[in-house]
Amino acid sequence: MRVCYRKLVRDRIPEIIKAEGSQPVTRILDQAAYEAALIGKLLEEAQEASAAPRTDLAAELADVLEVLQALICALGMTWEDLQSLTARKRAERGGFEHRIFLERVESA
């Protein structure tokens, strides 16, 4: 039986598939395709986190973080670079600590 996935997977997935008695067919992505696949994977993992029950949310957020770290590295950034950018944006626009939910804006 053939199952098509056509998606970026974690590094050990092919060996896990082999250990289960199946044969993975893989290829190595070039840099542009890798970055695009990471963005797609980030969306996939974010959707899984969004749909997860509270009991599974931490594990799904760990997957989001793993993809985010890989994407940062692929873009030639460090985690510290991202944290610095985050701090700058927080200083300019605030964070989410106050739980503000914007319903609408009415013009004068």
C-alpha positions in Angstrom: 0.0 0.0 0.0 1.3 3.5 -0.9 0.5 6.5 1.3 1.6 9.9 0.0 2.6 12.6 2.5 4.6 15.2 0.5 5.6 17.1 3.6 8.6 18.0 5.7 9.2 15.5 8.5 11.5 15.2 11.5 15.0 13.8 10.8 14.4 10.4 12.5 11.0 9.7 10.8 12.6 7.7 7.9 14.4 5.4 10.3 11.2 4.9 12.4 9.3 4.0 9.2 12.0 1.5 8.3 11.9 0.0 11.8 8.2 -0.6 11.3 8.9 -2.6 8.1 8.0 0.0 5.5 10.2 1.8 3.0 10.2 5.6 3.0 10.9 7.5 -0.2 12.5 10.8 0.6 14.5 13.7 -1.0 16.6 16.5 0.4 15.2 20.0 -0.2 17.3 22.9 -1.5 17.3 26.0 0.7 14.4 27.8 -0.9 12.2 24.7 -0.8 13.3 24.0 2.8 12.3 27.5 3.9 8.9 27.2 2.2 8.4 23.7 3.7 9.2 25.0 7.1 6.6 27.8 6.8 4.0 25.2 5.7 5.0 23.0 8.6 4.7 25.9 11.0 1.1 26.4 9.8 0.4 22.7 10.1 1.7 22.6 13.6 -0.1 25.8 14.6 -3.4 24.3 13.3 -2.8 21.1 15.3 -2.1 23.2 18.4 -5.3 25.2 17.8 -7.4 22.0 17.5 -5.7 20.2 20.4 -7.5 19.6 23.7 -5.9 21.4 26.6 -4.2 18.2 27.8 -2.3 17.9 24.5 -1.6 21.5 24.0 1.9 21.6 25.5 3.1 18.8 23.2 1.7 20.5 20.2 3.3 23.8 21.2 6.6 21.9 21.5 6.2 21.0 17.9 5.5 24.6 16.9 8.6 25.7 18.8 10.8 23.0 17.1 9.7 24.2 13.6 10.1 27.8 14.6 13.7 27.2 15.8 14.5 25.4 12.5 13.0 28.2 10.5 15.0 30.8 12.4 18.2 28.9 11.8 17.3 28.4 8.1 16.9 32.2 7.7 20.4 32.8 9.2 19.1 34.1 12.5 19.7 33.1 16.0 17.2 32.6 18.8 18.7 35.7 20.4 18.0 37.7 17.2 14.4 36.7 17.4 14.1 37.5 21.1 15.6 40.9 20.5 13.0 41.6 17.7 10.3 40.3 20.0 11.3 42.7 22.8 11.5 45.6 20.4 8.0 44.9 19.0 6.7 44.4 22.6 8.2 47.8 23.6 6.6 49.5 20.6 3.1 47.8 20.5 2.8 45.9 23.8 2.4 42.2 24.5 -0.7 40.2 25.3 -0.6 40.2 29.1 -3.7 42.4 29.4 -5.9 40.1 27.4 -7.3 42.9 25.2 -9.8 41.7 22.6 -10.6 44.3 20.0 -14.2 44.1 19.0 -14.3 46.9 16.4 -13.2 50.4 15.7 -15.7 53.2 15.1 -14.7 56.2 13.1 -15.6 59.6 14.5 
